[in-house]
Amino acid sequence: MTDKIVRKHILVYGRVQGVGFRYRASHAARSFGLTGWVRNNPDGTVEMELQGEEELIRRMEPALMDGTWIRIQEWRETDLPVDEDERGFSVRG
């Protein structure tokens, strides 16, 4: 039995820019079959929207923390409506 599909908006704080975070997030999301996007924010945070099975979204934070230089200090999630038309994962500016 699979979890229902959910969508999460995530803000990540810590050493998350200039350390390959977006590349790692893109790779992990695609390997878990998640859709959405990731981008750097001017304030030094990274912002993502992830959509897919909730259990697979929960696996993202540990997968990203495996990065050599990545240091996640805080991971804030909020629920969003599912985007039925979304078909991939992208890295934004």
C-alpha positions in Angstrom: 0.0 0.0 0.0 1.3 3.4 -0.9 1.0 6.7 1.0 -1.2 9.3 -0.5 0.5 12.0 -2.6 1.3 15.2 -0.7 3.1 18.5 -1.4 5.4 20.3 1.0 7.0 23.7 1.0 10.4 23.4 2.7 12.8 26.1 3.9 16.3 24.8 4.9 18.6 26.8 7.1 22.3 26.2 7.7 25.3 25.8 5.4 23.2 25.0 2.4 24.5 27.3 -0.4 27.7 26.8 -2.3 28.0 23.2 -1.1 26.1 21.3 -3.8 22.8 21.3 -2.0 20.6 21.9 -5.0 22.4 19.3 -7.1 22.1 16.8 -4.3 18.4 17.7 -3.7 17.7 17.3 -7.4 19.4 13.9 -7.6 17.7 12.6 -4.4 14.2 13.9 -5.4 14.5 12.2 -8.8 15.8 8.9 -7.3 12.8 8.9 -4.9 10.4 9.7 -7.7 9.4 13.1 -6.3 8.5 16.2 -8.3 8.9 19.9 -7.5 11.8 22.4 -7.4 14.7 23.7 -5.4 16.3 27.2 -5.4 18.7 29.4 -3.4 17.2 32.4 -1.6 19.1 35.7 -1.2 19.0 35.3 2.6 21.2 32.2 2.5 18.4 29.6 2.9 17.3 27.1 0.3 13.7 26.7 -0.6 12.0 23.6 -2.1 8.6 22.3 -3.0 8.5 18.5 -3.0 5.5 16.4 -4.1 5.1 12.6 -3.8 4.5 10.0 -1.2 4.9 11.4 2.3 7.3 8.6 3.3 9.6 9.4 0.4 9.6 13.1 1.2 10.6 12.2 4.8 13.7 10.5 3.4 14.9 13.7 1.7 16.4 15.4 4.8 18.6 12.4 5.8 19.7 12.0 2.2 20.7 15.6 2.0 22.6 15.5 5.3 24.9 12.9 3.8 26.6 15.7 1.8 30.2 16.3 2.9 29.9 20.1 3.3 26.1 20.4 3.8 25.1 21.3 7.4 21.3 21.6 7.9 20.4 23.5 11.1 16.7 23.8 10.5 14.1 22.2 8.2 10.7 23.9 8.1 7.9 22.2 6.3 4.4 23.5 5.5 1.7 21.6 3.6 0.6 22.8 0.1 -2.1 21.7 -2.3 -1.0 19.0 -4.7 -0.2 20.2 -8.2 -1.8 17.5 -10.4 0.0 18.8 -13.5 3.6 18.7 -12.3 5.8 16.1 -14.0 9.4 16.6 -12.9 11.9 18.2 -10.6 13.8 21.4 -11.5 16.6 23.5 -10.1 15.8 27.2 -10.1 18.1 30.2 -9.8 
